[in-house]
Amino acid sequence: MNEILDSLTRCVERGKVNIKSPYPPDLKGQDGADEFARKAVEAGIPPQDILSNGLIVGMQRVGTRFRNKEIFVPDVLMAAKAMAAAMEHLKPFFKTDALKHKGTIVIGTVLGDLHDIGKKLVSMVIEGAGWEVIDLGTDVSPEKFLKAVDEHPGCVVGLSALLTTTMVNMETTVKHVKGKYPNIKVIIGGAPVTEEFALKIGADGYSGDPQGAVEFLNSRCSTN
Amino acid sequence: MPESLSPDVVTFAPPLRDLGVDSALICSDLGYRHGAPDMIKELIDEVLPLVASRIDLRCGFRILPAESVKLTTGIASVQGVDFSTGPIISHELKHSTSVAVFAASAGPRLEHWAGEVMASGDMMRGYIIDAIASEYVSMAAEWLEHRVEEEAGKRGWQITNRYSPGHCDWPVSEQHKLFSFLPEHFCGITLTESALMLPIKSISGIIGLGRDVKRGAFQCTLCELKDCFQRRDEPVTAVERT
């Protein structure tokens, strides 16, 4: 049983999507995350174990290696693709009590800012860590964030900005959301953002990389 | 061939072949300084010519008259418009008597394409398109700097490095002041209220000009944002081959 989960972890870490995937070359022709996830389900491994002890372990290694600059964005994208292929086999279990997300994060790039890729990358790694991600896109108004929080009670809010001119809109958003939900956790990130700025605007956390966001969520926001 | 919009404003469609954008450069930009996986290299090789067929690269500059610049600590005053460039850039502009205000853009089609590809679920391909577009704009600005240098040389001037809002404490919000020196929709660029350039794959800034100015240290070595995602270890030299 552990062999299947170990293989699943390795496939996510290496970005091996399925048997047809030629990447990485040393695993060409071998089963990928898609096949190992199916085997794990068929072997009767509890879905929560498949997620927690297989997939999440792989994505955690990816996040750490990315933070350490051992791998780069394309490698994370391949890992996320492998993760997504495996998650297809687990999706039905989310509809029952067999599998639960650790929580929900509503994420978006703040008003006035159209930068998308960094936020998408963070979303993928967070999703790979077992969280449900509601991606509101870019140029998201404080009102739209609040509406999403209304729709997802107990969620965490993630704000992204890439410009010094738009990071000020993070403060407006934090105030708007916390005005109605004082206990909601907000994490911010983006090139010009710092921990000091996060503290100043009343956000609860800051991360300079995707794995840091996962660590914040797991340590301070997880309900499961 | 340059196109003159007015006596002191010129725009160009830089020849792509002169910009030195190739697979090795893109791989390096993506972080793979010591060789990228074959799959990434193959994807870049596949996408590069497609990008070249969809890019609408434009760049240009305006050289302001002599004696149009006054420098004080942290402020560069250009024809009475004060730019809060910060102490680092104002120091680097020392001895400038004029500036060239410049901009370059990859045009809107690539961004739309990259967005569509990502929305279809192929994040990797979309990301590669986006990275190539960034590199083309960056190299177009490098190419343009040489054109500014040629033009400055005719007047007996040297040039500084180029500096952009967002660099070294120069607020991005001052894009609005910067573009006030250029014709409307210069190189197809518009500014949002938050000073974001559209298309996003655009660069703007100034270059100091004067008889006694010097090219200082490479821009990134001046900046305190050590973890900046755009930080380069050394100057890009590909254009210098042209």
Interface residues (C-beta under 8 A of the other chain):
Chain A: P22 Y23 P24 P25 K69 F72 V73 P74 D75 L77 M78 A80 K81 L111 G112 D113 L114 H115 D116 I117 G118 K120 M124 L163 T164 T165 T166 N169 A191 G208
Chain B: L30 G31 Y32 A36 P37 D38 M39 I40 G115 M118 M123 M124 Y127 I128 D130 G166 P171 V172 S173 T192 E193 S194 A195 L196 L198 I200 L225 D227 C228 F229
